């Protein structure tokens, strides 16, 4: 068998195996193989490795290769070597390679074609292998059946074309005998992404149609098909594997543009600080995707320019020198560069990122007080006041546990009068009084104060000598108020103590031992006004009888408050409470409850009254009580009986079967258990009444029990009925009278009534002579000065507005009587069309008629019963004018 292999190589080829040669560009091959039925041959050729691999079906390992060109040799592993430098490959070099198996008599041949790679179309043509077999027969070589064998196809990404660019040629050895049609299927052909590859159906040339991007898709798997003109399969489909060769077309990209890390100050060299990471989209199995890191710069350059280093492969940043001090440099800024091509700065692509390294604080600076001694002063008996302020310096990070100070009083305050609180703002120590100090006991305090941090000091750091100081606090003497030794003071007395009795001496002491002062006493609170106190010595006496049962006594204790004041400057006073425990005596007789009761007039289980005795005294001057009825009057014991139920309760009931209804005063004598006992005669008003079946008093019975007889009750009811009847009759009479008044007819026929009936409709007032009117208001004013000087506004009825008004008609100086009607109509029309006229009714002055009117006065008309005037029209005015019509209408004379 034989085949042809075309290989693209670099311009200069050294005597090294082609697998080690740098072949950066594409390799295009066209392959055609044939394989006998008994043997199989596989030839593989890649971009960076030119390898002839022989494999027979018997898996023979001993294979010998021979090259027909002395400039090239093939080693037993299939590697093609150039025996000498090839200086000029302007034309392809072609030679034959023969393969022989160790125990196989067959000989295999293939043709290798080498050409210079110029990104032009170079084709590797592999014809179907032909098998030559040694035979003793006269026929010689015998042709075997062929099958397809295709090596992987490598295509570089980002090729500049021109496109379509031929990759490989697919051929079947039957294309000489019949028409063959070729096609490809798979992702990149008829599946997404579609039309990346296509094939010439006649000649079998497969093309790539556009530049490829390995980062989008790194490989393609296609299948090639060969059918005849009728669509019948001629060859079995073969698999085509296309690998996209990576180019260095992507820069490394950091995951973050700014990285934040931290390292504790004082860290040892080699301490891991942080890690930066950059990703390259190129193939990480090649140098294109192998990223290396390095530090470009460090800011600031303290204490040395290179305080950090970075692992070139992992991106881990470490410290390389000691001397990190947060108090000097709190943050470093590092520029990190990532470069692919294994860090080759000449060929690789680079990118940068910033790493911010914060130096974290450790407690390596103990707090130091600014002075060795501090002083302050405090008035005695004052609390919650700051008497001294301790200032401290700490160079650690402010407001952190390494900086926050806490103070402790080591000595000088055994009683705990002082406490040092830390000011959270400035870290100062505030010496505060928490327990009152007494000038008479301690005039000054010498405190020893130690300051430390909340966080312990770092390893190897010692406390400073300035972490302790002395504090001197002077106590100022003030005028203290008198103090009652026992407050409150309790005494015991029996109640009933008469007025003027001395109870006790309630005296106060002045704490100011070094000042002689006088104390005076007064009463501050005495609710019952029972007590009196001596101003000089505090002796307390009574002014009234002490009563334990008083409303001012609580739980047998009476409290009074007294005031003790000195004559210091300024004066001071103190209060004391006196508690008098009053011992009870039997001074209150018992009383009975209730005061009123109600029973049925017939003896029954419900004709009983439960009574209770109460006593204001305390035990043993209370119950059990004794209840008994007095012997006088004798009707009490005859009608009633009392029996005790318990120590405080008794029952009163009827002794006789029936008792008349009424109110009865039943006296009962009750006695307590005091020594001597006290008795009380109490009256209970018992209402005896008839009861219903439920034992409740009926209404009539209740009234009768109130003291009214049956006759009185009947009389009351009759009076109520008579009163209601009178009210009803009066209302009916008023309604009837109103109805009669509205429809009352005349007593005589109206035609026979000759009396003059005067109907008063309205009162118009007196005549013209009785009216004192100022007619000058109706005249036209001769001057307008009093109007012009007034401000514009609403026009008064007796004024003419200053603004322009409509022109009203003016009568002539000597008007004709016949012109009055026309003048009035014209004036009315002008007033209706006047836009300045007010919307309310007002007096419109038209003109003054003058004194020479030809019309007579209306008052000159006289009534007359004679004449020819017709008054028949009065008959049309209704019945109210009928009488007037009869009088003046010419009726019959009597």
Secondary structure in CASP SS format (residue, H / E / C, confidence):
PFRMAT SS
TARGET T0000
AUTHOR 0000-0000-0000
METHOD secondary structure of the structure
MODEL  1
X C 1.00
X C 1.00
X C 1.00
X E 1.00
X E 1.00
X E 1.00
X E 1.00
X E 1.00
X E 1.00
X C 1.00
X C 1.00
X C 1.00
X E 1.00
X C 1.00
X C 1.00
X C 1.00
X E 1.00
X H 1.00
X H 1.00
X H 1.00
X C 1.00
X C 1.00
X C 1.00
X C 1.00
X C 1.00
X C 1.00
X C 1.00
X C 1.00
X C 1.00
X E 1.00
X E 1.00
X C 1.00
X C 1.00
X C 1.00
X C 1.00
X C 1.00
X C 1.00
X C 1.00
X C 1.00
X C 1.00
X C 1.00
X C 1.00
X C 1.00
X C 1.00
X E 1.00
X C 1.00
X C 1.00
X C 1.00
X C 1.00
X E 1.00
X E 1.00
X C 1.00
X C 1.00
X C 1.00
X C 1.00
X C 1.00
X C 1.00
X C 1.00
X C 1.00
X C 1.00
X C 1.00
X C 1.00
X E 1.00
X E 1.00
X E 1.00
X E 1.00
X E 1.00
X C 1.00
X C 1.00
X C 1.00
X C 1.00
X E 1.00
X E 1.00
X E 1.00
X C 1.00
X C 1.00
X C 1.00
X C 1.00
X E 1.00
X E 1.00
X E 1.00
X E 1.00
X C 1.00
X C 1.00
X C 1.00
X E 1.00
X C 1.00
X C 1.00
X C 1.00
X C 1.00
X C 1.00
X C 1.00
X E 1.00
X E 1.00
X E 1.00
X E 1.00
X E 1.00
X E 1.00
X E 1.00
X E 1.00
X E 1.00
X C 1.00
X C 1.00
X C 1.00
X C 1.00
X C 1.00
X E 1.00
X E 1.00
X E 1.00
X E 1.00
X E 1.00
X E 1.00
X E 1.00
X E 1.00
X E 1.00
X E 1.00
X C 1.00
X C 1.00
X C 1.00
X C 1.00
X C 1.00
X C 1.00
X C 1.00
X C 1.00
X E 1.00
X E 1.00
X C 1.00
X C 1.00
X C 1.00
X C 1.00
X C 1.00
X E 1.00
X C 1.00
X C 1.00
X C 1.00
X C 1.00
X C 1.00
X C 1.00
X C 1.00
X C 1.00
X C 1.00
X C 1.00
X C 1.00
X C 1.00
X C 1.00
X C 1.00
X C 1.00
X C 1.00
X C 1.00
X C 1.00
X C 1.00
X C 1.00
X E 1.00
X E 1.00
X E 1.00
X E 1.00
X C 1.00
X C 1.00
X C 1.00
X C 1.00
X C 1.00
X C 1.00
X C 1.00
X C 1.00
X E 1.00
X E 1.00
X E 1.00
X E 1.00
X E 1.00
X E 1.00
X C 1.00
X C 1.00
X H 1.00
X H 1.00
X H 1.00
X H 1.00
X C 1.00
X C 1.00
X C 1.00
X E 1.00
X E 1.00
X E 1.00
X E 1.00
X E 1.00
X E 1.00
X E 1.00
X E 1.00
X C 1.00
X C 1.00
X C 1.00
X E 1.00
X C 1.00
X C 1.00
X C 1.00
X C 1.00
X C 1.00
X E 1.00
X E 1.00
X E 1.00
X C 1.00
X C 1.00
X C 1.00
X C 1.00
X C 1.00
X E 1.00
X E 1.00
X E 1.00
X E 1.00
X C 1.00
X C 1.00
X C 1.00
X C 1.00
X C 1.00
X C 1.00
X C 1.00
X C 1.00
X C 1.00
X C 1.00
X E 1.00
X E 1.00
X E 1.00
X E 1.00
X E 1.00
X E 1.00
X E 1.00
X E 1.00
X E 1.00
X E 1.00
X C 1.00
X C 1.00
X C 1.00
X C 1.00
X E 1.00
X E 1.00
X E 1.00
X E 1.00
X E 1.00
X E 1.00
X E 1.00
X E 1.00
X E 1.00
X E 1.00
X E 1.00
X E 1.00
X E 1.00
X C 1.00
X C 1.00
X C 1.00
X C 1.00
X C 1.00
X C 1.00
X C 1.00
X E 1.00
X E 1.00
X C 1.00
X C 1.00
X C 1.00
X E 1.00
X E 1.00
X E 1.00
X E 1.00
X E 1.00
X E 1.00
X E 1.00
X C 1.00
X C 1.00
X C 1.00
X C 1.00
X C 1.00
X C 1.00
X C 1.00
X E 1.00
X E 1.00
X E 1.00
X E 1.00
X C 1.00
X C 1.00
X E 1.00
X E 1.00
X C 1.00
X C 1.00
X C 1.00
X C 1.00
X C 1.00
X C 1.00
X C 1.00
X H 1.00
X H 1.00
X H 1.00
X C 1.00
X C 1.00
X E 1.00
X E 1.00
X E 1.00
X E 1.00
X E 1.00
X E 1.00
X E 1.00
X E 1.00
X C 1.00
X C 1.00
X C 1.00
X C 1.00
X C 1.00
X C 1.00
X C 1.00
X C 1.00
X E 1.00
X E 1.00
X E 1.00
X C 1.00
X C 1.00
X C 1.00
X C 1.00
X C 1.00
X E 1.00
X E 1.00
X E 1.00
X E 1.00
X C 1.00
X C 1.00
X C 1.00
X C 1.00
X C 1.00
X C 1.00
X C 1.00
X C 1.00
X C 1.00
X C 1.00
X C 1.00
X E 1.00
X E 1.00
X E 1.00
X E 1.00
X E 1.00
X E 1.00
X E 1.00
X E 1.00
X E 1.00
X C 1.00
X H 1.00
X H 1.00
X H 1.00
X C 1.00
X C 1.00
X C 1.00
X C 1.00
X C 1.00
X C 1.00
X E 1.00
X E 1.00
X E 1.00
X E 1.00
X E 1.00
X E 1.00
X E 1.00
X E 1.00
X E 1.00
X E 1.00
X E 1.00
X C 1.00
X C 1.00
X C 1.00
X C 1.00
X C 1.00
X C 1.00
X C 1.00
X E 1.00
X E 1.00
X C 1.00
X C 1.00
X C 1.00
X E 1.00
X E 1.00
X E 1.00
X E 1.00
X E 1.00
X E 1.00
X E 1.00
X C 1.00
X C 1.00
X C 1.00
X C 1.00
X C 1.00
X C 1.00
X E 1.00
X E 1.00
X E 1.00
X E 1.00
X E 1.00
X C 1.00
X E 1.00
X E 1.00
X C 1.00
X C 1.00
X C 1.00
X C 1.00
X C 1.00
X C 1.00
X C 1.00
X C 1.00
X C 1.00
X C 1.00
X C 1.00
X E 1.00
X E 1.00
X E 1.00
X E 1.00
X E 1.00
X E 1.00
X E 1.00
X C 1.00
X C 1.00
X C 1.00
X C 1.00
X C 1.00
X C 1.00
X E 1.00
X E 1.00
X E 1.00
X E 1.00
X E 1.00
X C 1.00
X C 1.00
X C 1.00
X C 1.00
X C 1.00
X C 1.00
X E 1.00
X E 1.00
X E 1.00
X E 1.00
X E 1.00
X C 1.00
X C 1.00
X C 1.00
X C 1.00
X C 1.00
X C 1.00
X C 1.00
X C 1.00
X C 1.00
X C 1.00
X E 1.00
X E 1.00
X E 1.00
X E 1.00
X E 1.00
X E 1.00
X E 1.00
X E 1.00
X E 1.00
X E 1.00
X C 1.00
X C 1.00
X C 1.00
X C 1.00
X C 1.00
X C 1.00
X C 1.00
X C 1.00
X C 1.00
X C 1.00
X C 1.00
X H 1.00
X H 1.00
X H 1.00
X E 1.00
X E 1.00
X E 1.00
X E 1.00
X E 1.00
X E 1.00
X E 1.00
X E 1.00
X E 1.00
X C 1.00
X C 1.00
X C 1.00
X C 1.00
X C 1.00
X C 1.00
X E 1.00
X E 1.00
X C 1.00
X C 1.00
X C 1.00
X C 1.00
X E 1.00
X E 1.00
X E 1.00
X E 1.00
X E 1.00
X E 1.00
X C 1.00
X C 1.00
X C 1.00
X C 1.00
X C 1.00
X C 1.00
X C 1.00
X E 1.00
X E 1.00
X E 1.00
X E 1.00
X C 1.00
X C 1.00
X E 1.00
X E 1.00
X C 1.00
X C 1.00
X C 1.00
X C 1.00
X C 1.00
X C 1.00
X C 1.00
X C 1.00
X C 1.00
X E 1.00
X E 1.00
X E 1.00
X E 1.00
X E 1.00
X E 1.00
X E 1.00
X C 1.00
X C 1.00
X C 1.00
X C 1.00
X C 1.00
X E 1.00
X E 1.00
X E 1.00
X C 1.00
X C 1.00
X C 1.00
X C 1.00
X C 1.00
X E 1.00
X E 1.00
X E 1.00
X E 1.00
X C 1.00
X C 1.00
X C 1.00
X C 1.00
X C 1.00
X C 1.00
X C 1.00
X C 1.00
X C 1.00
X C 1.00
X C 1.00
X E 1.00
X C 1.00
X C 1.00
X E 1.00
X E 1.00
X E 1.00
X E 1.00
X E 1.00
X E 1.00
X E 1.00
X E 1.00
X E 1.00
X E 1.00
X C 1.00
X C 1.00
X C 1.00
X C 1.00
X C 1.00
X C 1.00
X E 1.00
X E 1.00
X E 1.00
X E 1.00
X E 1.00
X E 1.00
X E 1.00
X E 1.00
X E 1.00
X E 1.00
X E 1.00
X C 1.00
X C 1.00
X C 1.00
X C 1.00
X C 1.00
X C 1.00
X C 1.00
X E 1.00
X E 1.00
X E 1.00
X C 1.00
X C 1.00
X E 1.00
X E 1.00
X E 1.00
X E 1.00
X E 1.00
X C 1.00
X E 1.00
X C 1.00
X C 1.00
X C 1.00
X C 1.00
X C 1.00
X E 1.00
X E 1.00
X E 1.00
X E 1.00
X E 1.00
X E 1.00
X E 1.00
X C 1.00
X C 1.00
X C 1.00
X C 1.00
X C 1.00
X C 1.00
X C 1.00
X C 1.00
X C 1.00
X C 1.00
X C 1.00
X E 1.00
X E 1.00
X E 1.00
X E 1.00
X C 1.00
X C 1.00
X C 1.00
X C 1.00
X H 1.00
X H 1.00
X H 1.00
X H 1.00
X H 1.00
X H 1.00
X E 1.00
X E 1.00
X E 1.00
X E 1.00
X E 1.00
X C 1.00
X C 1.00
X C 1.00
X C 1.00
X E 1.00
X E 1.00
X E 1.00
X E 1.00
X E 1.00
X E 1.00
X C 1.00
X C 1.00
X C 1.00
X E 1.00
X C 1.00
X C 1.00
X C 1.00
X E 1.00
X E 1.00
X E 1.00
X E 1.00
X E 1.00
X E 1.00
X E 1.00
X E 1.00
X E 1.00
X E 1.00
X C 1.00
X C 1.00
X C 1.00
X C 1.00
X C 1.00
X C 1.00
X C 1.00
X E 1.00
X E 1.00
X E 1.00
X E 1.00
X E 1.00
X E 1.00
X E 1.00
X E 1.00
X E 1.00
X E 1.00
X E 1.00
X C 1.00
X E 1.00
X C 1.00
X C 1.00
X C 1.00
X C 1.00
X C 1.00
X E 1.00
X C 1.00
X H 1.00
X H 1.00
X H 1.00
X H 1.00
X H 1.00
X H 1.00
X H 1.00
X C 1.00
X C 1.00
X C 1.00
X C 1.00
X H 1.00
X H 1.00
X H 1.00
X H 1.00
X H 1.00
X H 1.00
X H 1.00
X H 1.00
X H 1.00
X H 1.00
X H 1.00
X H 1.00
X H 1.00
X H 1.00
X H 1.00
X H 1.00
X H 1.00
X H 1.00
X H 1.00
X H 1.00
X H 1.00
X H 1.00
X H 1.00
X H 1.00
X H 1.00
X H 1.00
X H 1.00
X H 1.00
X H 1.00
X H 1.00
X H 1.00
X H 1.00
X H 1.00
X C 1.00
X C 1.00
X C 1.00
X C 1.00
X C 1.00
X C 1.00
X C 1.00
X H 1.00
X H 1.00
X H 1.00
X C 1.00
X C 1.00
X C 1.00
X C 1.00
X C 1.00
X C 1.00
X C 1.00
X C 1.00
X C 1.00
X C 1.00
X C 1.00
X C 1.00
X C 1.00
X C 1.00
X C 1.00
X H 1.00
X H 1.00
X H 1.00
X C 1.00
X C 1.00
X C 1.00
X C 1.00
X H 1.00
X H 1.00
X H 1.00
X H 1.00
X C 1.00
X C 1.00
X C 1.00
X C 1.00
X C 1.00
X C 1.00
X H 1.00
X H 1.00
X H 1.00
X H 1.00
X C 1.00
X C 1.00
X C 1.00
X C 1.00
X C 1.00
X C 1.00
X C 1.00
X C 1.00
X C 1.00
X C 1.00
X C 1.00
X C 1.00
X C 1.00
X C 1.00
X C 1.00
X C 1.00
X C 1.00
X C 1.00
X C 1.00
X C 1.00
X C 1.00
X C 1.00
X C 1.00
X C 1.00
X C 1.00
X C 1.00
X C 1.00
X C 1.00
X H 1.00
X H 1.00
X H 1.00
X H 1.00
X H 1.00
X H 1.00
X H 1.00
X H 1.00
X H 1.00
X H 1.00
X H 1.00
X H 1.00
X H 1.00
X H 1.00
X H 1.00
X H 1.00
X C 1.00
X C 1.00
X C 1.00
X C 1.00
X C 1.00
X C 1.00
X C 1.00
X C 1.00
X C 1.00
X C 1.00
X C 1.00
X C 1.00
X C 1.00
X C 1.00
X C 1.00
X C 1.00
X C 1.00
X C 1.00
X C 1.00
X C 1.00
X C 1.00
X C 1.00
X C 1.00
X C 1.00
X C 1.00
X H 1.00
X H 1.00
X H 1.00
X C 1.00
X C 1.00
X C 1.00
X C 1.00
X C 1.00
X C 1.00
X C 1.00
X C 1.00
X C 1.00
X C 1.00
X C 1.00
X H 1.00
X H 1.00
X H 1.00
X H 1.00
X H 1.00
X H 1.00
X C 1.00
X H 1.00
X H 1.00
X H 1.00
X H 1.00
X H 1.00
X H 1.00
X H 1.00
X H 1.00
X H 1.00
X H 1.00
X C 1.00
X C 1.00
X C 1.00
X C 1.00
X C 1.00
X C 1.00
END
